[in-house]
Amino acid sequence: MSTTVKDTHESVTNAASFIEENWAGWLYVGLRILLIIVIAMALRSMVRKALTKLINRMNRGAEAVEGTPLGGLLVNAERRRQRSEAIGSVLRSVASFLILGTAGLMVLGALEINLGPLLASAGVAGVAIGFGARNLVTDFLSGVFMILEDQYGVGDKIDAGVASGEVVEVGLRVTKLRGDNGEIWYVRNGEIKRIGNLSQGWATASVDVQVKPSEDLNKVRQVLQDVADGMAKESPWDEHLWGPVEVLGLSEMLLASMTVAVSAKTMPGKQFAVERELRWRIKEAFDAAGIAIVGGLPPVEEEDAPADPTAAVAAPSALANPASPQSAATAPIPAQPAVPGPNLTK
């Protein structure tokens, strides 16, 4: 019994002496780890708040200039908002990863843990994960560069190769498009090899007018120029047109028709409306000026039309009796025999 008490007393004494000898080091390490964590969290919070304020300031600036032409592209608040939010999300994630990752390594160093094998294992695991999720990494990196380079945004009409339509949402992994029939396309950013943006810069409205070769070209040009000048002064076409409507001249000349080309530089996406309005106005102006518009088929000449309408009516009768077409068309109607009526003289 005395031996057990003695051993217990020695153990307690050794533990107390061990704590007394090392408590200062433990306290130092603990305070160091606590300080690292506090500094890391405070720095992360400050960076995230600064990025959030920057994004909000960008959004307010986009709302203030919404609808203003900027470098050939209308400023769209929703487009700028989603782009800035995506960039802010990437920056916040990268900042958090760097700050917290550095803090974690410093904590492990404070605990005197050998980081060599740990970093080697993490590197091998990162290579394996990256190889297995290479499509995800490709989509993410492609989305980041698309957003940073502002290749397209919300409201743009694009042709992405695998799908085309209006951009509804731009994400870091997928881009959401609305097709012409209302369908929604989810396109992975890594699958987009080329992008045709139909909403950036300007568009071209082209109208080809076909007239008879006998028409006076100077008169045709003058009528077209009057239509162009009148359209450029009226609303809303004065805003849709980003340049004068130009009569380019004679682009094609055939035996039955001549083609005069008309072109105009318009806002992105407004070229089809401008083309329809131009055709409407040109048709009305040509009708008023007595200029005939030729269609796809050559016009019927006057000498080809039958001179006697009765001949055209008699043609089916001639076809019905090919042996004697003239007799069928000109044969007299036989007289009907007289029917005796009642004798009223009696």
C-alpha positions as CSV (number, residue, x, y, z in Angstrom):
1,M,0.0,0.0,0.0
2,S,2.8,2.4,0.9
3,T,4.6,1.5,-2.4
4,T,1.5,2.5,-4.4
5,V,1.1,5.8,-2.6
6,K,4.7,6.4,-3.1
7,D,4.5,5.8,-6.9
8,T,1.5,8.0,-7.2
9,H,3.2,10.8,-5.3
10,E,6.2,10.5,-7.6
11,S,4.0,10.6,-10.7
12,V,2.2,13.7,-9.5
13,T,5.5,15.3,-8.7
14,N,7.0,14.5,-12.1
15,A,3.9,15.8,-13.9
16,A,3.9,19.0,-11.8
17,S,7.5,19.6,-12.5
18,F,7.0,18.8,-16.2
19,I,4.2,21.4,-16.4
20,E,6.1,23.9,-14.4
21,E,9.1,23.5,-16.7
22,N,7.1,23.7,-20.0
23,W,4.1,25.9,-19.3
24,A,5.8,29.0,-20.5
25,G,6.6,27.4,-23.9
26,W,3.0,26.1,-24.2
27,L,1.6,29.4,-23.3
28,Y,3.9,31.1,-25.9
29,V,2.9,28.6,-28.6
30,G,-0.8,29.0,-27.7
31,L,-0.7,32.7,-27.8
32,R,1.3,32.6,-31.0
33,I,-1.3,30.4,-32.6
34,L,-4.2,32.5,-31.3
35,L,-2.5,35.7,-32.6
36,I,-2.0,34.1,-36.1
37,I,-5.7,33.1,-36.2
38,V,-6.9,36.5,-35.1
39,I,-4.7,38.3,-37.6
40,A,-5.7,36.0,-40.4
41,M,-9.5,36.4,-39.7
42,A,-9.2,40.1,-39.3
43,L,-7.2,40.4,-42.5
44,R,-9.6,38.2,-44.4
45,S,-12.6,40.3,-43.2
46,M,-10.9,43.5,-44.2
47,V,-10.1,42.2,-47.7
48,R,-13.6,40.9,-48.3
49,K,-15.2,44.2,-47.1
50,A,-12.9,46.2,-49.3
51,L,-13.7,44.0,-52.3
52,T,-17.5,44.2,-51.5
53,K,-17.3,48.0,-51.4
54,L,-15.4,48.0,-54.7
55,I,-18.1,45.8,-56.3
56,N,-20.9,48.0,-55.0
57,R,-19.2,51.1,-56.3
58,M,-18.9,49.5,-59.7
59,N,-22.6,48.6,-59.7
60,R,-23.6,52.1,-58.8
61,G,-21.4,53.5,-61.6
62,A,-23.1,51.1,-64.1
63,E,-26.6,52.1,-63.0
64,A,-25.6,55.8,-63.4
65,V,-24.5,55.4,-67.0
66,E,-27.0,52.7,-68.1
67,G,-28.0,53.0,-71.7
68,T,-25.1,55.3,-72.6
69,P,-23.0,54.2,-75.7
70,L,-19.5,53.4,-74.5
71,G,-17.0,52.2,-77.1
72,G,-19.8,51.0,-79.5
73,L,-21.5,49.0,-76.7
74,L,-24.5,50.1,-74.6
75,V,-23.8,50.0,-70.9
76,N,-26.1,47.5,-69.3
77,A,-26.5,47.6,-65.5
78,E,-27.4,43.9,-65.2
79,R,-24.5,42.9,-67.4
80,R,-22.1,45.0,-65.4
81,R,-23.6,43.8,-62.1
82,Q,-23.2,40.1,-62.9
83,R,-19.7,40.6,-64.3
84,S,-18.6,42.6,-61.2
85,E,-20.2,40.0,-58.9
86,A,-18.4,37.2,-60.6
87,I,-15.1,39.0,-60.5
88,G,-15.7,39.8,-56.8
89,S,-16.5,36.2,-56.0
90,V,-13.3,35.0,-57.6
91,L,-11.2,37.7,-55.8
92,R,-12.8,36.9,-52.5
93,S,-12.3,33.2,-52.9
94,V,-8.6,33.7,-53.9
95,A,-8.0,36.1,-51.0
96,S,-9.6,33.8,-48.5
97,F,-7.6,30.8,-49.8
98,L,-4.3,32.6,-49.7
99,I,-4.8,34.1,-46.2
100,L,-6.2,31.0,-44.5
101,G,-3.8,28.7,-46.2
102,T,-0.8,30.8,-45.1
103,A,-2.3,31.0,-41.6
104,G,-2.7,27.2,-41.5
105,L,0.9,26.7,-42.5
106,M,2.1,29.1,-39.9
107,V,0.1,27.3,-37.2
108,L,1.6,24.0,-38.2
109,G,5.1,25.6,-38.1
110,A,4.4,27.0,-34.6
111,L,3.5,23.4,-33.5
112,E,6.9,22.3,-34.8
113,I,5.4,19.9,-37.3
114,N,7.6,19.0,-40.3
115,L,5.8,20.4,-43.3
116,G,8.0,18.7,-45.9
117,P,6.1,15.3,-46.1
118,L,2.8,17.2,-45.6
119,L,3.5,19.5,-48.6
120,A,4.6,16.6,-50.7
121,S,1.5,14.6,-49.9
122,A,-0.7,17.7,-50.6
123,G,1.1,18.1,-53.9
124,V,0.5,14.5,-55.0
125,A,-3.2,14.8,-53.9
126,G,-3.6,18.1,-55.8
127,V,-2.2,16.5,-59.0
128,A,-4.6,13.6,-58.6
129,I,-7.6,15.7,-57.9
130,G,-6.7,18.1,-60.8
131,F,-6.3,15.2,-63.2
132,G,-9.6,13.7,-62.2
133,A,-11.4,17.1,-62.3
134,R,-9.6,18.6,-65.3
135,N,-12.9,19.4,-67.0
136,L,-14.1,21.3,-64.0
137,V,-10.8,23.2,-63.8
138,T,-10.9,24.0,-67.5
139,D,-14.5,25.3,-67.2
140,F,-13.5,27.4,-64.2
141,L,-10.4,29.0,-65.7
142,S,-12.2,29.6,-69.0
143,G,-15.0,31.3,-67.1
144,V,-12.6,33.5,-65.2
145,F,-10.9,34.7,-68.4
146,M,-14.2,35.3,-70.2
147,I,-15.4,37.5,-67.4
148,L,-12.1,39.4,-67.0
149,E,-11.9,40.0,-70.8
150,D,-15.6,40.9,-71.0
151,Q,-16.1,38.7,-74.0
152,Y,-19.8,38.8,-73.5
153,G,-22.3,39.7,-70.8
154,V,-26.0,39.5,-69.8
155,G,-28.2,40.7,-72.6
156,D,-25.7,40.0,-75.4
157,K,-26.7,37.7,-78.3
158,I,-23.9,35.4,-79.0
159,D,-23.0,32.3,-81.2
160,A,-21.0,30.0,-79.0
161,G,-20.7,27.2,-81.6
162,V,-22.5,24.5,-79.6
163,A,-25.5,26.9,-79.0
164,S,-26.6,30.4,-79.8
165,G,-29.0,32.8,-78.2
166,E,-29.3,35.6,-75.7
167,V,-27.0,35.5,-72.6
168,V,-29.2,35.1,-69.5
169,E,-26.5,34.4,-66.9
170,V,-22.7,34.3,-66.9
171,G,-21.1,31.9,-64.4
172,L,-17.6,30.7,-63.6
173,R,-18.5,27.1,-64.8
174,V,-21.5,27.5,-67.2
175,T,-23.1,30.1,-69.3
176,K,-26.9,30.2,-69.6
177,L,-28.3,31.1,-73.0
178,R,-32.0,31.6,-74.1
179,G,-32.5,30.3,-77.7
180,D,-34.8,31.8,-80.3
181,N,-37.6,29.5,-79.4
182,G,-37.4,30.2,-75.7
183,E,-35.3,27.2,-74.7
184,I,-32.5,27.5,-72.1
185,W,-29.0,26.3,-73.0
186,Y,-26.5,25.5,-70.3
187,V,-23.1,25.7,-72.0
188,R,-19.9,24.7,-70.2
189,N,-17.3,27.4,-70.5
190,G,-14.6,24.9,-71.3
191,E,-16.5,23.7,-74.4
192,I,-16.7,27.2,-75.9
193,K,-13.9,27.3,-78.5
194,R,-15.1,30.4,-80.4
195,I,-17.6,33.2,-79.6
196,G,-19.4,35.4,-82.1
197,N,-20.9,38.4,-80.2
198,L,-23.7,39.9,-82.2
199,S,-24.3,42.7,-79.6
200,Q,-20.9,44.4,-79.5
201,G,-19.8,47.2,-81.7
202,W,-22.4,47.8,-84.5
203,A,-24.5,46.0,-87.0
204,T,-25.2,46.5,-90.7
205,A,-28.7,46.7,-92.3
206,S,-28.6,45.8,-96.0
207,V,-31.5,46.1,-98.4
208,D,-31.3,45.1,-102.1
209,V,-33.9,46.8,-104.4
210,Q,-34.6,45.3,-107.8
211,V,-36.1,47.5,-110.6
212,K,-36.6,47.2,-114.3
213,P,-33.6,47.9,-116.6
214,S,-35.6,50.6,-118.3
215,E,-35.8,52.7,-115.1
216,D,-33.8,55.9,-114.7
217,L,-31.0,55.2,-112.3
218,N,-30.7,58.9,-111.3
219,K,-34.4,59.0,-110.4
220,V,-34.1,55.7,-108.4
221,R,-31.1,57.1,-106.5
222,Q,-32.8,60.3,-105.7
223,V,-36.0,58.5,-104.4
224,L,-33.8,56.2,-102.2
225,Q,-31.8,59.1,-100.9
226,D,-35.0,61.0,-99.9
227,V,-36.3,57.9,-98.1
228,A,-32.9,57.6,-96.3
229,D,-32.9,61.2,-95.2
230,G,-36.5,61.2,-94.0
231,M,-35.9,58.0,-92.0
232,A,-32.8,59.4,-90.3
233,K,-34.8,62.4,-89.0
234,E,-37.6,60.4,-87.4
235,S,-37.8,58.8,-84.0
236,P,-36.9,56.1,-83.0
237,W,-34.9,55.4,-86.2
238,D,-32.6,58.4,-85.5
239,E,-31.4,56.5,-82.4
240,H,-31.2,53.1,-84.1
241,L,-29.1,54.4,-86.9
242,W,-25.4,55.0,-86.0
243,G,-24.6,56.4,-89.4
244,P,-26.2,57.7,-92.6
245,V,-28.2,55.4,-94.8
246,E,-26.0,55.0,-97.9
247,V,-27.2,54.2,-101.4
248,L,-24.2,52.1,-102.5
249,G,-25.2,52.0,-106.2
250,L,-25.8,49.3,-108.8
251,S,-24.7,45.9,-107.4
252,E,-26.1,43.6,-110.1
253,M,-27.5,44.0,-113.6
254,L,-29.5,41.3,-115.4
255,L,-31.6,41.1,-118.5
256,A,-34.8,41.4,-116.5
257,S,-33.8,43.5,-113.5
258,M,-31.2,45.8,-111.9
259,T,-30.3,45.6,-108.2
260,V,-29.5,48.7,-106.2
261,A,-27.8,48.2,-102.8
262,V,-28.7,50.3,-99.7
263,S,-26.8,49.9,-96.5
264,A,-26.8,51.5,-93.0
265,K,-24.8,51.1,-89.8
266,T,-27.2,50.5,-86.8
267,M,-27.2,49.7,-83.1
268,P,-26.4,46.0,-82.3
269,G,-29.5,43.9,-82.8
270,K,-31.5,46.6,-84.5
271,Q,-30.5,45.8,-88.1
272,F,-33.5,43.6,-88.8
273,A,-36.0,46.3,-87.7
274,V,-34.2,48.9,-89.8
275,E,-34.2,46.6,-92.8
276,R,-38.0,46.0,-92.5
277,E,-38.7,49.8,-92.1
278,L,-36.5,50.6,-95.1
279,R,-38.3,48.1,-97.3
280,W,-41.7,49.5,-96.3
281,R,-40.7,53.1,-97.0
282,I,-39.0,52.3,-100.3
283,K,-42.1,50.5,-101.5
284,E,-44.3,53.4,-100.7
285,A,-41.9,55.9,-102.2
286,F,-41.5,53.9,-105.4
287,D,-45.3,53.5,-105.8
288,A,-45.6,57.3,-105.4
289,A,-42.9,57.9,-108.0
290,G,-44.1,55.3,-110.5
291,I,-41.1,53.1,-110.2
292,A,-41.9,49.4,-110.4
293,I,-40.1,46.9,-108.1
294,V,-39.2,43.6,-109.9
295,G,-39.5,40.4,-107.9
296,G,-37.5,37.2,-108.2
297,L,-39.3,36.2,-111.5
298,P,-38.9,38.2,-114.7
299,P,-41.9,40.4,-115.5
300,V,-44.4,39.3,-118.1
301,E,-44.1,41.5,-121.2
302,E,-47.2,43.1,-122.6
303,E,-46.9,41.5,-126.1
304,D,-46.9,38.0,-124.5
305,A,-50.4,38.6,-123.0
306,P,-53.4,37.6,-125.2
307,A,-55.0,40.5,-127.0
308,D,-58.5,39.2,-127.2
309,P,-60.0,38.1,-123.8
310,T,-62.5,35.8,-125.6
311,A,-59.6,33.9,-127.1
312,A,-58.4,33.0,-123.6
313,V,-61.8,31.9,-122.6
314,A,-62.1,29.8,-125.7
315,A,-58.8,28.1,-125.2
316,P,-60.1,25.3,-122.9
317,S,-62.6,24.3,-125.5
318,A,-59.8,24.1,-128.1
319,L,-57.8,21.8,-125.8
320,A,-60.9,19.6,-125.2
321,N,-61.0,18.8,-129.0
322,P,-57.4,18.8,-130.3
323,A,-58.4,17.4,-133.6
324,S,-60.2,20.6,-134.7
325,P,-59.4,23.4,-132.3
326,Q,-60.7,26.2,-134.6
327,S,-64.1,24.5,-135.2
328,A,-64.5,23.9,-131.5
329,A,-64.0,27.5,-130.7
330,T,-66.1,28.9,-133.6
331,A,-68.8,26.3,-134.2
332,P,-72.4,27.8,-134.2
333,I,-74.9,26.7,-131.6
334,P,-77.5,24.4,-133.4
335,A,-81.0,25.8,-133.6
336,Q,-83.6,24.1,-131.3
337,P,-86.7,22.8,-133.0
338,A,-89.9,24.8,-132.5
339,V,-92.3,23.4,-130.1
340,P,-95.9,23.7,-131.2
341,G,-98.0,25.7,-128.7
342,P,-101.8,25.7,-128.2
343,N,-104.0,27.2,-131.0
344,L,-105.7,30.2,-129.4
345,T,-107.6,31.3,-132.6
346,K,-110.2,28.6,-132.3
